[in-house]
């Protein structure tokens, strides 16, 4: 299996964190999101320990809530000593209402509205990641109106192509995110930030993309960012005490993806940053990283019930499930690869090849093409692995389909973290 929390029991049923997935499907219904709480905390602690070991004092991860956001995840993280990355008023409200200390929150986004900025300040968000000049001016103005000094870091673009899917590449010069170093605009916004009366500049942020398996793009980003920190110090006298290198380390969706040791990658980045700071004669800044996918992806699994099995003689086969692009739009968006297993008969010969498709009225409602399975029967349970990141977060009510529940699994119990939407919920905002 692609992850050590997945196995097959004596009944031939797929298990997840030791739980029989067929029994969970019977208990909670399908479609069903499962989240392995123990695996989430394992990854959080791996990141925190590695950054504490290899990076300057005070360095730590921020969990990127856009990957998986609900109250329970913030309750789990509250006592783990890490920070969080939030990107909307909704994520701020979710974390705050779960009791997460908002002084440990970093507020991202390329187009924060004035109301977002006001709400974040009212919620006592610790630091804004300012994306551009318009936002800088708005944050300074609103902070002045509220009589506060707002901590910020500036998001800059280092001009790196990490060779991932273009829709998840974020560090190029022409990205919609941040302010480009190469054009001189990053230096310009830095000088303006230092002149703002109601802002305290702590440092800088960059993010080069997602689903990256090598440390090279992060090392290169570190080189560019340390050089920029040196240039800023030379021109302004300001020496950044914080450098956020973003997230993006990859996860295994299929057997073809390489295994990755996160501590090893963190150590390589840390060593490069330390050497560069020595070369430039500047103090090592506190380093932050923003793992999201690599914290929760393999902690997730989605279960479906098989519906129609359709064989088109001489062409192809389809296995239709009771979910689809409403609970997992990532294939429709990115043609994302997934591992799909017939959970009801996980050990049976995979002698039937089919496209696994959803129930929506769209030809593009596909979970995965050309999947080798034991031929499913109506009502059997199908599992899609590694769905903990960007599945629940991106789910929709297209075709008025209600979103699935989220069930958390730990060594002691399974429990409901998010309820299944009811038909009444679908109309709750209708007038």
C-alpha positions as CSV (number, residue, x, y, z in Angstrom):
1,X,0.0,0.0,0.0
2,X,1.1,3.6,-0.6
3,X,0.8,4.5,3.1
4,X,1.4,2.5,6.3
5,X,-2.0,3.3,7.8
6,X,-3.7,1.2,5.1
7,X,-4.1,-2.6,5.1
8,X,-6.4,-5.5,4.4
9,X,-8.0,-7.6,7.1
10,X,-9.0,-11.3,7.3
11,X,-12.4,-10.5,5.6
12,X,-10.6,-9.1,2.6
13,X,-11.8,-5.6,3.6
14,X,-9.6,-2.6,3.2
15,X,-8.7,-1.1,6.6
16,X,-7.7,2.5,7.5
17,X,-5.8,3.2,10.8
18,X,-7.0,-0.3,11.8
19,X,-10.7,0.3,11.1
20,X,-12.7,-1.8,8.7
21,X,-13.8,0.6,5.9
22,X,-16.8,-1.5,4.9
23,X,-18.1,-1.4,8.5
24,X,-17.5,2.4,8.6
25,X,-19.4,2.8,5.4
26,X,-22.3,0.8,6.9
27,X,-22.2,2.8,10.1
28,X,-22.0,6.3,8.6
29,X,-23.2,5.9,5.0
30,X,-21.5,7.0,1.8
31,X,-20.0,9.1,0.4
32,X,-17.8,9.4,3.5
33,X,-14.6,11.3,4.2
34,X,-12.3,9.5,6.7
35,X,-9.5,11.3,8.4
36,X,-6.8,9.5,10.4
37,X,-6.2,11.8,13.4
38,X,-3.1,9.8,14.5
39,X,-1.5,10.3,11.1
40,X,-2.2,14.1,11.1
41,X,-0.5,14.5,14.5
42,X,2.4,12.3,13.4
43,X,3.1,14.6,10.5
44,X,2.7,17.8,12.5
45,X,5.2,16.5,15.1
46,X,7.6,15.4,12.4
47,X,7.6,18.9,10.9
48,X,7.9,20.6,14.2
49,X,10.7,18.4,15.5
50,X,12.7,18.7,12.2
51,X,12.4,22.5,12.1
52,X,13.4,22.7,15.8
53,X,16.4,20.5,15.2
54,X,17.7,22.0,12.0
55,X,16.6,25.6,11.9
56,X,17.1,28.7,14.1
57,X,15.3,29.0,17.4
58,X,11.7,29.9,17.0
59,X,11.3,28.3,13.6
60,X,8.2,26.2,13.2
61,X,5.5,25.1,10.7
62,X,2.2,26.7,10.0
63,X,-0.6,24.4,9.0
64,X,-2.2,25.6,5.7
65,X,-5.9,25.5,6.5
66,X,-6.9,25.7,2.9
67,X,-5.9,22.0,2.6
68,X,-8.5,20.9,5.2
69,X,-10.5,23.3,7.3
70,X,-13.0,22.5,10.0
71,X,-13.2,23.2,13.7
72,X,-11.8,19.9,14.8
73,X,-8.5,20.2,13.0
74,X,-7.8,23.5,14.9
75,X,-8.8,21.8,18.2
76,X,-6.2,19.1,17.4
77,X,-3.5,21.6,16.5
78,X,-4.1,24.1,19.3
79,X,-1.9,22.3,21.8
80,X,0.8,21.2,19.3
81,X,2.6,24.5,19.4
82,X,2.5,25.2,15.7
83,X,1.0,28.2,13.9
84,X,-1.7,28.3,11.2
85,X,-2.1,29.9,7.8
86,X,-5.6,31.3,7.0
87,X,-6.8,32.8,3.7
88,X,-10.3,34.1,4.3
89,X,-12.7,35.5,6.9
90,X,-14.3,32.0,6.9
91,X,-11.1,30.2,7.8
92,X,-10.4,32.9,10.5
93,X,-13.9,32.4,12.0
94,X,-13.5,28.6,11.9
95,X,-10.2,28.6,13.7
96,X,-11.2,31.3,16.2
97,X,-14.5,29.6,17.0
98,X,-12.6,26.4,17.7
99,X,-10.5,28.2,20.3
100,X,-7.3,28.4,18.4
101,X,-5.1,31.3,19.6
102,X,-5.3,33.8,16.7
103,X,-2.1,35.5,17.6
104,X,-0.6,32.3,16.1
105,X,-2.4,32.9,12.8
106,X,-0.9,34.3,9.5
107,X,-3.5,35.8,7.1
108,X,-2.8,35.1,3.5
109,X,-4.6,36.0,0.2
110,X,-4.0,38.0,-2.9
111,X,-7.2,40.1,-2.6
112,X,-8.1,40.8,1.0
113,X,-11.2,43.0,1.1
114,X,-11.4,45.9,3.5
115,X,-14.0,43.8,5.4
116,X,-11.6,40.9,5.5
117,X,-8.9,43.1,6.9
118,X,-11.2,44.6,9.5
119,X,-12.5,41.2,10.6
120,X,-8.9,39.8,10.9
121,X,-7.9,42.7,13.1
122,X,-11.0,42.4,15.2
123,X,-10.2,38.6,15.5
124,X,-6.7,39.5,16.7
125,X,-4.9,37.7,13.9
126,X,-1.2,37.9,14.7
127,X,0.3,38.6,11.3
128,X,-0.8,39.6,7.8
129,X,1.0,38.3,4.8
130,X,0.7,41.4,2.6
131,X,0.4,40.5,-1.1
132,X,0.7,43.9,-2.8
133,X,0.8,47.7,-2.6
134,X,-2.9,48.2,-2.6
135,X,-3.3,45.9,0.4
136,X,-0.3,47.4,2.2
137,X,-2.0,50.8,2.0
138,X,-5.4,49.3,3.1
139,X,-3.8,47.5,6.1
140,X,-2.0,50.6,7.2
141,X,-5.1,52.8,6.9
142,X,-7.4,50.4,8.7
143,X,-4.9,49.7,11.4
144,X,-4.7,53.4,12.0
145,X,-8.5,53.7,12.2
146,X,-8.5,51.0,14.8
147,X,-5.6,52.4,16.7
148,X,-3.4,49.3,16.4
149,X,0.0,48.4,15.0
150,X,-0.3,45.4,12.7
151,X,2.5,42.9,12.3
152,X,3.1,42.0,8.6
153,X,5.4,40.1,6.4
154,X,5.6,40.8,2.7
155,X,4.9,38.1,0.1
156,X,7.5,38.4,-2.7
157,X,7.9,36.3,-5.8
158,X,11.4,34.8,-6.4
159,X,10.8,33.9,-10.0
160,X,11.1,30.1,-9.8
161,X,9.4,27.5,-11.9
162,X,9.3,24.3,-9.8
163,X,7.9,22.2,-12.8
164,X,4.7,21.3,-11.2
165,X,1.2,21.7,-12.7
166,X,0.9,25.3,-13.9
167,X,-2.3,25.7,-11.8
168,X,-0.4,25.1,-8.6
169,X,2.8,26.9,-9.5
170,X,2.9,30.2,-7.6
171,X,6.5,31.6,-7.6
172,X,7.0,32.8,-11.1
173,X,7.6,36.5,-11.9
174,X,4.2,36.8,-13.5
175,X,2.2,35.1,-10.7
176,X,-0.9,36.7,-9.4
177,X,0.6,36.3,-5.9
178,X,3.1,38.6,-4.3
179,X,5.4,41.3,-5.6
180,X,8.3,40.4,-7.9
181,X,11.9,40.8,-6.8
182,X,13.2,40.7,-10.4
183,X,11.3,43.9,-11.4
184,X,12.4,45.9,-8.4
185,X,8.9,46.2,-7.1
186,X,9.6,44.0,-4.1
187,X,12.2,46.5,-2.9
188,X,9.8,49.4,-3.6
189,X,7.0,47.9,-1.5
190,X,9.5,47.1,1.3
191,X,10.6,50.7,1.5
192,X,6.9,51.8,1.6
193,X,6.1,49.2,4.3
194,X,9.0,50.5,6.5
195,X,7.6,54.0,6.1
196,X,4.0,53.1,7.2
197,X,3.1,54.4,10.7
198,X,0.7,51.6,11.6
199,X,2.6,48.6,10.4
200,X,5.5,46.6,11.8
201,X,7.4,44.7,9.1
202,X,8.8,41.4,10.5
203,X,10.2,39.8,7.3
204,X,9.3,38.2,4.0
205,X,7.4,35.3,2.5
206,X,7.6,33.3,-0.7
207,X,5.8,30.2,-2.1
208,X,7.0,28.5,-5.2
209,X,4.3,25.8,-5.8
210,X,2.9,22.5,-4.7
211,X,3.5,18.8,-5.0
212,X,7.3,19.2,-5.1
213,X,9.4,16.1,-4.3
214,X,12.9,17.6,-4.4
215,X,14.5,20.2,-2.1
216,X,16.1,22.1,-5.0
217,X,13.3,24.6,-5.6
218,X,13.2,25.4,-1.9
219,X,17.0,25.7,-1.7
220,X,16.9,28.0,-4.8
221,X,14.1,30.1,-3.2
222,X,16.1,30.3,0.0
223,X,19.1,31.6,-2.0
224,X,17.1,34.3,-3.7
225,X,15.3,35.3,-0.5
226,X,18.5,35.6,1.5
227,X,20.1,37.7,-1.2
228,X,17.0,39.9,-1.1
229,X,17.1,40.2,2.7
230,X,20.8,41.3,2.3
231,X,19.9,43.8,-0.4
232,X,17.1,45.2,1.8
233,X,19.5,45.6,4.7
234,X,22.1,47.3,2.5
235,X,19.6,49.8,1.1
236,X,17.4,50.5,4.1
237,X,19.1,49.2,7.2
238,X,16.2,46.8,7.9
239,X,17.3,43.2,8.6
240,X,14.4,40.7,8.4
241,X,14.0,38.5,11.5
242,X,11.5,36.1,9.8
243,X,11.6,34.2,6.5
244,X,8.6,32.1,5.4
245,X,9.5,29.7,2.6
246,X,5.9,28.5,2.1
247,X,4.7,25.0,1.6
248,X,4.6,22.6,-1.3
249,X,6.4,19.4,-0.4
250,X,4.8,16.5,-2.2
251,X,2.8,13.4,-1.1
252,X,2.3,10.0,-2.6
253,X,-1.0,9.6,-4.5
254,X,0.1,6.5,-6.4
255,X,2.9,3.9,-6.3
256,X,4.6,5.9,-9.0
257,X,5.2,8.8,-6.7
258,X,8.5,8.8,-4.8
259,X,8.6,8.3,-1.1
260,X,9.8,11.5,0.6
261,X,11.5,12.1,4.0
262,X,10.4,15.6,5.1
263,X,13.1,15.9,7.8
264,X,15.8,15.3,5.1
265,X,14.3,18.0,2.9
266,X,14.0,20.4,5.8
267,X,17.6,19.8,6.8
268,X,18.9,20.5,3.3
269,X,17.0,23.8,3.1
270,X,18.2,24.7,6.6
271,X,21.8,24.0,5.7
272,X,21.7,26.1,2.6
273,X,20.1,29.1,4.4
274,X,22.6,28.9,7.2
275,X,25.5,28.9,4.8
276,X,24.1,31.8,2.8
277,X,23.5,33.9,5.9
278,X,27.2,33.4,6.8
279,X,28.3,34.3,3.3
280,X,26.3,37.5,3.3
281,X,27.1,38.4,6.9
282,X,23.5,38.6,8.1
283,X,21.9,36.9,11.1
284,X,19.8,33.8,10.4
285,X,16.1,34.7,10.3
286,X,13.5,32.5,12.0
287,X,12.2,30.2,9.3
288,X,8.6,29.3,8.8
289,X,7.1,26.7,6.5
290,X,3.5,26.1,5.5
291,X,2.7,22.4,5.1
292,X,-0.9,21.6,4.3
293,X,-1.2,18.8,1.8
294,X,1.8,16.9,3.4
295,X,0.1,17.1,6.8
296,X,-3.4,15.8,5.9
297,X,-3.4,14.2,2.4
298,X,-2.5,10.6,3.3
299,X,-4.5,11.0,6.5
300,X,-7.6,11.0,4.3
301,X,-9.6,8.4,2.5
302,X,-13.0,8.7,0.7
303,X,-15.5,5.8,0.6
304,X,-18.2,5.4,-2.0
305,X,-20.9,2.9,-2.8
306,X,-20.8,1.4,-6.3
307,X,-23.9,2.1,-8.4
308,X,-24.0,1.4,-12.2
309,X,-21.3,-0.8,-13.7
310,X,-21.5,-0.2,-17.5
311,X,-19.6,-2.1,-20.1
312,X,-19.6,-0.6,-23.7
313,X,-18.5,-3.6,-25.8
314,X,-15.3,-2.8,-27.8
315,X,-14.8,0.6,-26.1
316,X,-14.6,1.1,-22.4
317,X,-16.1,0.3,-19.0
318,X,-17.5,2.6,-16.3
319,X,-18.0,2.2,-12.6
320,X,-20.3,4.9,-11.3
321,X,-20.2,5.9,-7.6
322,X,-22.6,7.9,-5.3
323,X,-20.2,10.8,-5.2
324,X,-17.8,12.5,-7.7
325,X,-16.7,16.0,-8.6
326,X,-18.9,17.4,-5.8
327,X,-16.7,15.9,-3.1
328,X,-13.5,15.6,-5.2
329,X,-13.1,18.0,-8.1
330,X,-9.3,17.6,-8.4
331,X,-9.4,15.2,-11.4
332,X,-11.7,17.6,-13.2
333,X,-9.4,20.5,-12.3
334,X,-5.9,19.0,-12.6
335,X,-6.3,15.4,-13.9
336,X,-4.9,14.4,-10.5
337,X,-3.8,10.8,-10.0
338,X,-5.3,8.7,-7.3
339,X,-5.1,5.1,-6.1
340,X,-8.6,3.4,-6.2
341,X,-9.3,0.1,-4.4
342,X,-12.5,-2.0,-4.2
343,X,-12.6,-1.9,-0.4
344,X,-15.2,-4.8,-0.1
345,X,-12.8,-7.3,-1.9
346,X,-9.4,-5.7,-1.6
347,X,-7.4,-8.9,-2.2
348,X,-9.3,-10.0,-5.3
349,X,-7.7,-10.1,-8.7
350,X,-7.8,-6.7,-10.5
351,X,-8.9,-8.1,-13.8
352,X,-11.5,-5.4,-14.7
353,X,-10.4,-2.0,-16.1
354,X,-12.8,0.9,-15.9
355,X,-13.1,4.7,-15.5
356,X,-14.4,5.5,-12.1
357,X,-17.0,8.3,-12.6
358,X,-19.3,10.4,-10.5
359,X,-23.1,11.0,-10.4
360,X,-23.1,14.6,-11.8
361,X,-24.5,15.6,-15.1
362,X,-21.0,16.3,-16.6
363,X,-18.9,14.1,-18.8
364,X,-15.9,15.5,-16.9
365,X,-17.2,14.2,-13.6
366,X,-14.4,11.6,-13.3
367,X,-12.5,10.4,-10.3
368,X,-9.9,8.3,-12.2
369,X,-9.5,6.8,-15.7
370,X,-8.4,3.3,-16.5
371,X,-8.5,1.8,-13.0
372,X,-7.7,-1.9,-12.6
373,X,-10.1,-3.4,-10.1
374,X,-11.9,-6.6,-9.2
375,X,-15.2,-6.2,-11.1
376,X,-17.4,-4.3,-8.6
377,X,-21.0,-5.2,-7.9
378,X,-23.7,-2.7,-7.1
379,X,-23.6,-1.7,-3.4
380,X,-20.0,-2.7,-2.8
381,X,-17.7,-0.1,-1.3
382,X,-15.0,1.7,-3.3
383,X,-12.1,3.6,-1.6
384,X,-10.1,6.5,-3.0
385,X,-6.9,6.9,-1.1
386,X,-5.0,10.1,-0.1
387,X,-8.0,12.4,-0.2
388,X,-7.3,14.3,3.0
389,X,-6.2,17.5,1.2
390,X,-8.3,19.7,-1.0
391,X,-11.2,17.3,-1.1
392,X,-13.5,18.4,1.7
393,X,-12.2,21.9,1.3
394,X,-13.1,22.1,-2.3
395,X,-16.4,20.2,-2.1
396,X,-19.6,21.8,-3.6
397,X,-23.3,21.4,-3.9
398,X,-23.4,21.2,-7.7
399,X,-26.5,19.4,-8.8
400,X,-27.8,20.1,-5.3
401,X,-25.8,17.2,-4.0
402,X,-25.2,17.3,-0.2
403,X,-21.7,17.2,1.0
404,X,-20.4,14.1,2.9
405,X,-19.6,14.0,6.6
406,X,-16.1,13.8,8.0
407,X,-15.3,11.0,10.4
408,X,-12.1,11.1,12.4
409,X,-10.3,8.0,13.4
410,X,-7.8,7.6,16.3
411,X,-6.4,4.7,18.3
412,X,-9.4,4.8,20.7
413,X,-12.5,5.6,18.6
414,X,-14.1,6.8,15.4
415,X,-16.2,10.0,15.8
416,X,-18.1,12.5,13.7
417,X,-16.2,15.8,13.1
418,X,-18.5,17.3,10.4
419,X,-22.1,16.2,9.9
420,X,-23.5,15.0,6.6
421,X,-25.4,17.9,5.0
422,X,-29.2,17.2,5.0
423,X,-31.6,18.1,2.2
424,X,-32.9,20.8,4.5
425,X,-29.3,22.2,4.8
426,X,-29.3,22.6,1.0
427,X,-32.2,25.0,1.2
428,X,-31.3,26.7,4.5
429,X,-30.2,29.9,2.8
430,X,-33.0,30.0,0.2
431,X,-35.7,32.7,0.7
